Amino acid sequence: MSRSRPKEKVVRLDAQAWIAAAFDALADGGIDAVRVEPLAKSLGITKGSFYWHFADRRALIDALLAVWAEGRITAIRQQAAAPGEPAAVLRELADLYTHRANVRGLAIELAIRSLARTDESAANAVRAVDRERLQLVGKLFAGLDWPRGDAQARAILFYSYLFGQSLIDGDAVPAAARDKAVRALIASP
């Protein structure tokens, strides 16, 4: 009598699980860490599941970029539409980066921006996110009675500060100094 082996359960993850794993790898090791075999290993699955959803690594990266851009655009739309005076909304936005910084999110953003220097798809994603952020924040500054051109200049300074300050050592620029810088940026004309 021959014994039949129990059938192994075939596990096939959806595309979102692969994209989530790619974001984790991107946050931990940059774009070079987004590779099919290591992702499959981290998910405890064969890479056959990957090819069910994506033609190749490039397709995964393109999907990751699309999800990232959509998420960042949705986030700034929600944040900029928050109830309250424009100065309060701007302070809340600044607080997200200065006092409640999402280290993983920042690592992902910096990795995508680094990739954008050499990859047109990443550059397009970054461009779309930057345009939306600057447009909406510019409207908030216009709500503080800054003329349109000055409001857009303030929006550029605002985002330049938010990303730049995250790279400065916290001991070199303590929280009180960061708060003072934000107040100066947000001041009405």
Buried (B, 14 or more C-beta within 10 A) or exposed (E): EEEEEEEEEEEEBEBEBBBBBBBBBBBEBBBEBBBBEBBBEEBEBBBEBBEEBBEEBEBBBBBBBBBBBEBBBEBBEEBBEEEEEBBEBBBBBBBBBBEEBEEEBBBBBBBBBEBBEEBEBBBBBBEBBBEBBBEBBBBBBBBBEBEEEBBBBBBBBBBEBBBEBBEEEEEEBEEEEBBEBBEEBBEEE
